[in-house]
Amino acid sequence: MEAGPAVAPSGPMYGVDDVDLITTATQPTQLATVFREAAGNPTAIVKLLQGWPLVTSTASRPESDYDPLWPLFVHVGRFPNGTGARPLGMSFLAWIRLQLQRWYPPLADGAEDESAHAPHFILDMFDAWQRHEVHRSAAVRLKLYPHLIKQLGLMDVGMLLQTSDLLAAGLSRAELAGRLQNAPPAVANLVQAARITAARVVGTPASYASLRSRAYGLWTVFGSPTASFTLNPASVNSEAAFNLMSRPYSFDVKGEPIGRPGASERWHLVAAHPLSCAESFAAFISAFCDVFFGWPDGAKRQQNPNCLFGRVDAFFIKFEMNQRGELHAHGCVWQPGMQPARLEHILSAEGANGAAQRGRLLDPPAN
């Protein structure tokens, strides 16, 4: 019995967005020319027999990824009809955010629209988001310090190369300061401006470094944090995440899951649905802040002091990913009723019982 031809991969992790392009040497005007040239390429003909599409470019010049129509040209699996581009009057950044937050329900036949979870589209749009933030931060800085424009115009190629080398070296703050002492002032100013700009762009190492000053700012205003916490809502065990993946399951009276996919399939679904996992995680964090802190999403201050943590002046949350790529969060909270000085004053009047509570709340653990 002969084995049939290999089938082209399909599923959530595959599509037109991530197919290997089979290029041609000329700009063919007819489809016959494309096949004649592809027939001379063993790799191309094997892929065609396996069901892979043949892709060729007939444009006279490469498309620019600054073009708002770029996503429609590149990610045709997500926009099969060539529609859905940024509407007139909407900024490209607002359109990107809406696309990344968009959830696609199952199709009419019950199948899932796998294009909603195309990893390449998500990464491409996130790159555009970062670039937008770089441009916006740089524009604000140039308006605040217009003399930088003149300095940049006077820089030669050697100074620009020196700047790029310093930024790419990954130096610490102290090491970079030592290297900049002997650098021209324009180079020092450009390096400083680039680092400040990067600190305002989500997802960059500099943005993580800037979180420390934000936390210390709350420390200066409200004193030391009264509690720290870690939230780890694993998507692989989250019913809400699998509901967003169109793979819901229920529970029996004992709390045992009914119809939940097996462990290996759950990991595959989590890896193939980054959008659902991110939305589930965001909903968990929003619900936690609302219930435990009395602080609804988008509010500038606490709305319900009668919550599990009581009165809360401020809180700070830092999001991270573990080695498996799952999201989790670390945070601190500031509660005026739990400040050490206030507790010391209250417990000192409680006698022996207060002394025992003081040891539990204020004294550091032995280990």
NUKOL-960672 format. One line per field, with one value per residue (C-alpha): residue number from 1; residue in three letters; chain; x, y, z. Coordinates in steps of 0.05 Angstrom, whole numbers, always signed. Example, Ala and Ser with C-alpha at 12.3 -4.5 7.8 and 13.67 -1.06 7.14 Angstrom:
<sites>
n <- [1	2]
res <- [Ala	Ser]
chain <- [A	A]
xx <- [+246	+273]
yy <- [-90	-21]
zz <- [+156	+143]
</sites>
This chain:
<sites>
n <- [1	2	3	4	5	6	7	8	9	10	11	12	13	14	15	16	17	18	19	20	21	22	23	24	25	26	27	28	29	30	31	32	33	34	35	36	37	38	39	40	41	42	43	44	45	46	47	48	49	50	51	52	53	54	55	56	57	58	59	60	61	62	63	64	65	66	67	68	69	70	71	72	73	74	75	76	77	78	79	80	81	82	83	84	85	86	87	88	89	90	91	92	93	94	95	96	97	98	99	100	101	102	103	104	105	106	107	108	109	110	111	112	113	114	115	116	117	118	119	120	121	122	123	124	125	126	127	128	129	130	131	132	133	134	135	136	137	138	139	140	141	142	143	144	145	146	147	148	149	150	151	152	153	154	155	156	157	158	159	160	161	162	163	164	165	166	167	168	169	170	171	172	173	174	175	176	177	178	179	180	181	182	183	184	185	186	187	188	189	190	191	192	193	194	195	196	197	198	199	200	201	202	203	204	205	206	207	208	209	210	211	212	213	214	215	216	217	218	219	220	221	222	223	224	225	226	227	228	229	230	231	232	233	234	235	236	237	238	239	240	241	242	243	244	245	246	247	248	249	250	251	252	253	254	255	256	257	258	259	260	261	262	263	264	265	266	267	268	269	270	271	272	273	274	275	276	277	278	279	280	281	282	283	284	285	286	287	288	289	290	291	292	293	294	295	296	297	298	299	300	301	302	303	304	305	306	307	308	309	310	311	312	313	314	315	316	317	318	319	320	321	322	323	324	325	326	327	328	329	330	331	332	333	334	335	336	337	338	339	340	341	342	343	344	345	346	347	348	349	350	351	352	353	354	355	356	357	358	359	360	361	362	363	364	365	366	367]
res <- [Met	Glu	Ala	Gly	Pro	Ala	Val	Ala	Pro	Ser	Gly	Pro	Met	Tyr	Gly	Val	Asp	Asp	Val	Asp	Leu	Ile	Thr	Thr	Ala	Thr	Gln	Pro	Thr	Gln	Leu	Ala	Thr	Val	Phe	Arg	Glu	Ala	Ala	Gly	Asn	Pro	Thr	Ala	Ile	Val	Lys	Leu	Leu	Gln	Gly	Trp	Pro	Leu	Val	Thr	Ser	Thr	Ala	Ser	Arg	Pro	Glu	Ser	Asp	Tyr	Asp	Pro	Leu	Trp	Pro	Leu	Phe	Val	His	Val	Gly	Arg	Phe	Pro	Asn	Gly	Thr	Gly	Ala	Arg	Pro	Leu	Gly	Met	Ser	Phe	Leu	Ala	Trp	Ile	Arg	Leu	Gln	Leu	Gln	Arg	Trp	Tyr	Pro	Pro	Leu	Ala	Asp	Gly	Ala	Glu	Asp	Glu	Ser	Ala	His	Ala	Pro	His	Phe	Ile	Leu	Asp	Met	Phe	Asp	Ala	Trp	Gln	Arg	His	Glu	Val	His	Arg	Ser	Ala	Ala	Val	Arg	Leu	Lys	Leu	Tyr	Pro	His	Leu	Ile	Lys	Gln	Leu	Gly	Leu	Met	Asp	Val	Gly	Met	Leu	Leu	Gln	Thr	Ser	Asp	Leu	Leu	Ala	Ala	Gly	Leu	Ser	Arg	Ala	Glu	Leu	Ala	Gly	Arg	Leu	Gln	Asn	Ala	Pro	Pro	Ala	Val	Ala	Asn	Leu	Val	Gln	Ala	Ala	Arg	Ile	Thr	Ala	Ala	Arg	Val	Val	Gly	Thr	Pro	Ala	Ser	Tyr	Ala	Ser	Leu	Arg	Ser	Arg	Ala	Tyr	Gly	Leu	Trp	Thr	Val	Phe	Gly	Ser	Pro	Thr	Ala	Ser	Phe	Thr	Leu	Asn	Pro	Ala	Ser	Val	Asn	Ser	Glu	Ala	Ala	Phe	Asn	Leu	Met	Ser	Arg	Pro	Tyr	Ser	Phe	Asp	Val	Lys	Gly	Glu	Pro	Ile	Gly	Arg	Pro	Gly	Ala	Ser	Glu	Arg	Trp	His	Leu	Val	Ala	Ala	His	Pro	Leu	Ser	Cys	Ala	Glu	Ser	Phe	Ala	Ala	Phe	Ile	Ser	Ala	Phe	Cys	Asp	Val	Phe	Phe	Gly	Trp	Pro	Asp	Gly	Ala	Lys	Arg	Gln	Gln	Asn	Pro	Asn	Cys	Leu	Phe	Gly	Arg	Val	Asp	Ala	Phe	Phe	Ile	Lys	Phe	Glu	Met	Asn	Gln	Arg	Gly	Glu	Leu	His	Ala	His	Gly	Cys	Val	Trp	Gln	Pro	Gly	Met	Gln	Pro	Ala	Arg	Leu	Glu	His	Ile	Leu	Ser	Ala	Glu	Gly	Ala	Asn	Gly	Ala	Ala	Gln	Arg	Gly	Arg	Leu	Leu	Asp	Pro	Pro	Ala	Asn]
chain <- [A	A	A	A	A	A	A	A	A	A	A	A	A	A	A	A	A	A	A	A	A	A	A	A	A	A	A	A	A	A	A	A	A	A	A	A	A	A	A	A	A	A	A	A	A	A	A	A	A	A	A	A	A	A	A	A	A	A	A	A	A	A	A	A	A	A	A	A	A	A	A	A	A	A	A	A	A	A	A	A	A	A	A	A	A	A	A	A	A	A	A	A	A	A	A	A	A	A	A	A	A	A	A	A	A	A	A	A	A	A	A	A	A	A	A	A	A	A	A	A	A	A	A	A	A	A	A	A	A	A	A	A	A	A	A	A	A	A	A	A	A	A	A	A	A	A	A	A	A	A	A	A	A	A	A	A	A	A	A	A	A	A	A	A	A	A	A	A	A	A	A	A	A	A	A	A	A	A	A	A	A	A	A	A	A	A	A	A	A	A	A	A	A	A	A	A	A	A	A	A	A	A	A	A	A	A	A	A	A	A	A	A	A	A	A	A	A	A	A	A	A	A	A	A	A	A	A	A	A	A	A	A	A	A	A	A	A	A	A	A	A	A	A	A	A	A	A	A	A	A	A	A	A	A	A	A	A	A	A	A	A	A	A	A	A	A	A	A	A	A	A	A	A	A	A	A	A	A	A	A	A	A	A	A	A	A	A	A	A	A	A	A	A	A	A	A	A	A	A	A	A	A	A	A	A	A	A	A	A	A	A	A	A	A	A	A	A	A	A	A	A	A	A	A	A	A	A	A	A	A	A	A	A	A	A	A	A	A	A	A	A	A	A	A	A	A	A	A	A	A	A	A	A	A	A	A	A	A	A	A	A	A	A	A	A	A	A]
xx <- [+0	+31	+30	-7	+26	+41	-13	+4	+1	-63	-91	-85	-10	-11	-39	-21	+12	+68	+78	+147	+148	+168	+201	+213	+271	+229	+165	+118	+57	+24	+9	+42	+108	+103	+94	+148	+198	+175	+181	+256	+259	+254	+233	+178	+148	+149	+112	+61	+48	+38	-15	+25	+5	+52	+63	+94	+98	+76	+86	+137	+163	+160	+102	+117	+95	+79	+21	-46	-63	-1	-39	-88	-32	+9	-42	-92	-116	-145	-174	-195	-241	-192	-237	-230	-175	-170	-232	-223	-214	-188	-114	-73	-57	-130	-144	-87	-113	-183	-155	-114	-175	-223	-254	-281	-340	-344	-365	-434	-412	-384	-311	-267	-239	-166	-143	-163	-103	-50	+14	+49	-7	-5	+71	+68	+15	+53	+115	+74	+47	+117	+139	+81	+99	+172	+150	+102	+152	+207	+160	+143	+217	+236	+181	+207	+279	+280	+356	+362	+338	+397	+446	+419	+426	+500	+518	+562	+562	+617	+577	+514	+554	+583	+513	+487	+547	+535	+461	+473	+527	+477	+517	+494	+478	+546	+585	+547	+560	+635	+635	+596	+646	+693	+637	+615	+556	+510	+524	+510	+445	+421	+438	+401	+340	+339	+340	+285	+242	+252	+230	+162	+152	+114	+151	+222	+275	+279	+205	+214	+271	+226	+175	+221	+216	+140	+137	+185	+142	+83	+131	+149	+77	+43	+101	+122	+73	+32	+26	+55	+20	+30	-26	-17	-82	-54	-91	-83	-129	-175	-247	-255	-196	-225	-293	-258	-225	-294	-277	-322	-331	-373	-367	-406	-433	-366	-328	-297	-291	-337	-314	-248	-194	-136	-71	-33	-91	-99	-26	-35	-97	-62	-2	-48	-93	-51	-108	-156	-103	-87	-161	-174	-114	-137	-207	-178	-135	-193	-239	-186	-176	-251	-267	-206	-186	-254	-220	-257	-219	-206	-221	-171	-182	-216	-292	-311	-272	-317	-276	-231	-169	-207	-185	-131	-92	-54	-30	+22	+23	+79	+63	+112	+116	+145	+189	+127	+102	+44	+26	+29	+33	+69	+43	+43	-14	-16	-68	-69	-100	-42	+16	+68	+67	-9	-9	+46	+4	-60	-29	+11	-55	-79	-32	-10	-58	-32	+40	+23	-11	+49	+96	+52	+42	+105	+164	+202	+200	+257	+275]
yy <- [+0	+65	+125	+185	+253	+293	+342	+415	+435	+467	+491	+552	+559	+557	+599	+644	+692	+644	+604	+601	+645	+612	+669	+676	+710	+754	+793	+744	+770	+703	+646	+597	+634	+625	+550	+541	+576	+540	+473	+483	+489	+420	+452	+491	+432	+388	+441	+449	+374	+377	+430	+492	+556	+588	+661	+711	+787	+828	+896	+944	+963	+934	+955	+1000	+975	+1048	+1042	+1033	+980	+940	+891	+875	+861	+818	+782	+762	+704	+753	+799	+750	+801	+858	+898	+919	+971	+1032	+1077	+1150	+1193	+1136	+1135	+1074	+1061	+1060	+1012	+966	+964	+946	+891	+861	+863	+835	+767	+725	+679	+609	+606	+584	+512	+512	+516	+568	+627	+610	+675	+711	+679	+687	+697	+733	+784	+797	+807	+851	+896	+899	+922	+977	+997	+1002	+1044	+1091	+1100	+1115	+1168	+1200	+1202	+1229	+1283	+1306	+1309	+1349	+1399	+1406	+1413	+1444	+1454	+1379	+1386	+1431	+1384	+1324	+1362	+1376	+1304	+1267	+1192	+1177	+1208	+1169	+1104	+1120	+1131	+1065	+1027	+1055	+1038	+968	+952	+940	+979	+993	+1064	+1073	+1042	+1084	+1148	+1132	+1122	+1186	+1229	+1228	+1230	+1293	+1329	+1313	+1239	+1242	+1279	+1231	+1170	+1199	+1217	+1147	+1114	+1159	+1145	+1070	+1073	+1097	+1042	+981	+916	+943	+926	+1001	+1002	+949	+989	+1050	+1012	+1018	+1094	+1090	+1043	+1087	+1147	+1114	+1096	+1170	+1193	+1138	+1106	+1034	+985	+945	+881	+848	+795	+749	+731	+670	+654	+599	+597	+522	+514	+574	+558	+630	+623	+560	+594	+648	+593	+565	+502	+510	+457	+451	+421	+369	+377	+356	+409	+359	+384	+354	+355	+390	+374	+331	+360	+357	+387	+443	+462	+462	+506	+555	+560	+571	+623	+680	+729	+689	+678	+753	+772	+721	+747	+819	+802	+766	+826	+874	+831	+823	+898	+910	+858	+859	+932	+964	+997	+986	+986	+1057	+1091	+1143	+1126	+1073	+1070	+1020	+1022	+966	+913	+856	+901	+959	+1029	+1029	+1091	+1061	+996	+977	+916	+891	+839	+784	+720	+654	+607	+575	+642	+648	+714	+728	+791	+817	+877	+920	+955	+1015	+1012	+1071	+1028	+979	+1027	+1004	+1069	+1066	+993	+1005	+1059	+1018	+952	+985	+999	+927	+897	+825	+811	+871	+847	+780	+813	+860	+801	+771	+835	+877	+834	+802	+726	+686	+653]
zz <- [+0	-22	+23	-5	-15	+46	+65	+75	+148	+172	+238	+283	+274	+197	+142	+84	+132	+150	+85	+55	-6	-72	-110	-184	-219	-265	-262	-298	-333	-343	-296	-345	-337	-262	-267	-319	-274	-212	-246	-249	-174	-140	-74	-107	-145	-82	-43	-98	-98	-23	-29	-12	-49	-99	-83	-131	-131	-191	-158	-187	-117	-47	-4	+56	+124	+140	+92	+130	+77	+95	+141	+84	+35	+82	+125	+72	+114	+164	+111	+56	+21	+22	+69	+141	+134	+179	+171	+152	+214	+258	+277	+257	+331	+350	+293	+315	+386	+362	+318	+375	+422	+371	+385	+328	+344	+313	+240	+218	+212	+282	+261	+292	+253	+263	+230	+295	+329	+275	+316	+258	+253	+328	+327	+265	+296	+362	+324	+291	+360	+388	+329	+339	+412	+392	+343	+392	+449	+403	+376	+447	+467	+405	+420	+492	+470	+400	+403	+394	+323	+306	+341	+302	+237	+251	+268	+217	+200	+251	+308	+288	+286	+355	+381	+353	+381	+451	+449	+423	+475	+530	+581	+652	+673	+706	+648	+597	+637	+636	+561	+548	+585	+525	+473	+437	+470	+411	+419	+494	+483	+429	+472	+531	+487	+457	+526	+552	+491	+497	+570	+546	+495	+520	+519	+516	+570	+585	+599	+652	+683	+686	+729	+789	+791	+786	+845	+884	+869	+905	+962	+969	+972	+1012	+1051	+1046	+1014	+1064	+1023	+962	+920	+860	+812	+768	+731	+687	+620	+615	+676	+662	+642	+618	+570	+539	+531	+490	+449	+433	+473	+534	+588	+651	+721	+759	+830	+858	+819	+770	+698	+645	+573	+587	+534	+555	+581	+515	+476	+528	+519	+443	+448	+495	+448	+388	+420	+448	+440	+482	+536	+539	+543	+597	+637	+629	+653	+714	+733	+723	+766	+820	+826	+828	+880	+925	+919	+904	+844	+778	+713	+689	+756	+781	+854	+897	+889	+943	+1009	+1036	+999	+1021	+1028	+1060	+1042	+988	+970	+912	+881	+830	+784	+740	+687	+668	+627	+652	+611	+581	+556	+606	+637	+711	+754	+816	+854	+916	+952	+999	+1055	+1104	+1159	+1155	+1157	+1209	+1249	+1255	+1275	+1326	+1359	+1360	+1384	+1439	+1475	+1471	+1523	+1516	+1459	+1422	+1432	+1401	+1342	+1335	+1328	+1274	+1234	+1244	+1265	+1208	+1203	+1233	+1167]
</sites>
